[in-house]
């Protein structure tokens, strides 16, 4: 950010709200390159409104006391700078600066008595909070106040941990033996269990176990916990999505009440389309944790035929490579300005927490081109996709784009099973469609293959009507996209499909199906039941609790279910390679047959596959086939190989293009080797120990803190002039003190 050196260049801000906080102001870097602070100018008579707003932040409610104060009389200075003060006040969070907690430090005795009546809660509740700001009433302009905020992070102590408020997990506080501290983790756990329909007795048991971790075991804590769980259950049971009879007014009320969970909002008007971006604090943490230097994906336009506005979900892959929703966008607009608005807002939200946050790739499925309301001619389709790929992802997310095939495969298979009643015809149609897709790397003319396919299955009237209407006009564009972009793996496809099916189950298996056309109902379902379900999945896995929840979460994707099938349970047809048999692990007498093995377009006879899903038997058979030379490679590997070969074919001998290709390939090889090393390592310590030793230059004399250690020299090499150097350093310190 650019540093401003003059107060005159900073604009005056006067938010329209009755009370406002630091989040409502635009902050400017003021000072020099060596030392600068975040500052803002507001009218002096609005200072009280700012302080009240800072005290009323939901995540860290507090009070502020005046730690220091100075005054000058007007006309007392003959010459002054633009930032000189007429009145100076240092406001400090009343949970600091002293720390009266366990292991805390108490400041030396003051020369003046603090006004403890304005302290937060009790003086003994001070926990060393470092949050403070300075208000200067400018000498040159007494009607204006300069606010200086050295650190605008949430209220933390010197160690960087949140030290009070709902986000503080460890601060029990005074009176905890009689009034148990309900931290954010226990609150979310209790709410998740209630939303998921767990009986109140079981919820109470888990809640008391969580409280006892902080407060120990006593009857008063158990009684208070019982009242808390019952009250929370009644609140959730009586809560409703209808805040107003009018859906548009209801969603405005929800946005007003949940500002922290909304990263973009645009109401419907004559010129603007409706956009609502939802992301809770927990989702922000997960996006930064699992999205940084990793992959993100999009489950696009869910509910295009049933919901009032389609739903787009932004996903990251967690520690088990399961798709985890980190943001929801509700809109039907794919205009350039609307897509860029919510994408940029999402990235900015992450980078305000971690400025170095960056993803390695983005997986798209381009489902928007399939739905009826957004069907255009060839030019419009190409323009839309070119914009999304070249501008949105490469310029906003600054990462390469991968294409995810799961939605295309699912759409084809579901309609084949639905419209073709002969099982042999189903297998052959799905196999031929897969052959057309695989042909994009074999030099096969897709137009000729399509015409031949239509002629061979002309008797399948129902399916051909669907295929000609929905896919023939745009199949060339889809195949070109698959050939141009790298293709995502089956594991990623299975993870996104698992989220899609869970979302569908949560939304459509509901007694309020008449509310599908209300946005407030959709928002309520997402932020309560679905959010609670994924929070509990992650909590159960990381804390090794709720074993039933953890087992269901681990086995929620077809890829992880396929890993449980042993290799010897797969029997391949080595003669004609037409099918493969997979022995059931639950019933040894049952066998599933997978046709067209070794292809993403394999078809299994199990009920899960017949619903259009990617089943564990198909994935397991493809795993076994990948290790054999007589079966074709997966589409994702063929796409990867094509990209590598294109780098190898491009340059001429002894050309600059050769140098560039060599540099790109070497950089990519180095990244792959590091990923493989990290994946195969038992711990991070083994990788750190193998890193090369780096020598840092000695800090300058402005360095504050403990000086770096210097290697000791042998006695015969020590300089005889060491003492004069020490004297010069001491003299320098004495001069600094005089200043």
ABEGO torsion letter per residue (X at the ends): XBBBABAAABBBBBBABABBBAAABBBBBBEBAABBBBBBBBBAAAAAAAAAAAAABAABBBBBBBABBBBBBBGABABBBAABBABBBBBBBAAOABBABBGBBBBBBBABBBBAAABBGBAAABAGBABBBBBBBBAABAABBBBBBABABBBBBAAGBBABEAABAABAEBGAAABBBBBAAAAAAAAAAAAAGBBAAAAAAAAAAAAAAAAEBBAAAAAAAAAAAAAAAAAAAABBABABABAAAAAAAAAAABAAABABBBBBBAABBBBBBBBBAAAAAAAAAAABGBBBBBBBGBGAAABABBBBBBBBBBAAGBBBBABBBBBABABAAAAAAAAAAAAAAAAAABAABBBABBBBAGAAAABAAABBBAAAAAAAAAAAAAAAAAAAAGBBBBBBAAAAAAAAAAAAAAABABAAAAAAAAAAAAAAAAAAAAGBBAAAAAAAAAAAAAABAAAAAAAAAAAAAAAAAAAAAAAABBBBBAAAAAAAAAAAAAAAAAAABBAAAAAAABAAAAAAAAABAAAAAAAAAAAAAAAGBGAAAAAAAAAABAAAAAAABBAAABBBBAAAGABBBBBBAABAABBBBBBGBGBAABBBABAAAAAGBBBAAAAAAAAAAAABAABBBBAAAAAAAAAAAAAAAABBBGBAAAAAAAAAAAAAAAAAAAAAAAAABABAAAAAAABBBBBBBBBBAABBEBBBBBBBBBAAABBAAAAAAAAAAAAAAAAAAAX
